[in-house]
Amino acid sequence: MNNENQLFYATQLRRLVLIFIAWQIVRIWTAFVWRDILSEFSSQPGAWYNIFSGVFWIIIAGILLRKLAHPKPGARKWLLGASAGFSLWFWSEAFFLQQGRVNWLFIAGVNLAIIIIIYIFSYYSEERGV
């Protein structure tokens, strides 16, 4: 694989991490702005849980983005570990904390597709040092 394709996949990985960070920022902002309404209706898991978990995932994504920006040997392991950890966190939250019914098949399909995309991008950008 030529260097241009490797650079493309490495750039796409960084974009995925940046999208994830933006999503967490919106999640934190929404939970903070609507915290009174969320507490009034006793929503689960609650605004402060969403704020603190969002900050945690922003820190993890920031470390990952730093490792991807300056390719180091452990960046690929961090990427796969963070994606697996987020999936585990998402599903455990969905099973134990949320009360509403959701379309499990759709969520599982989207989750699996995102993990496959991350794995493919990390595999093809591996030769660049990611």
Number of C-alpha atoms within 10 A of each C-alpha: 8 7 10 9 13 21 15 13 21 24 16 17 24 18 13 16 19 16 12 15 21 13 14 21 17 13 17 22 15 14 20 15 11 13 17 12 12 17 14 9 9 11 14 15 16 15 23 15 13 20 19 12 16 21 17 13 18 21 13 16 22 15 15 20 22 13 19 23 15 11 16 13 14 13 22 23 13 19 24 15 12 16 18 13 13 14 17 12 13 12 16 12 13 16 10 9 13 13 11 7 7 10 7 11 9 10 12 13 11 12 16 13 12 15 16 12 15 19 17 14 20 24 15 17 23 17 13 16 16 26
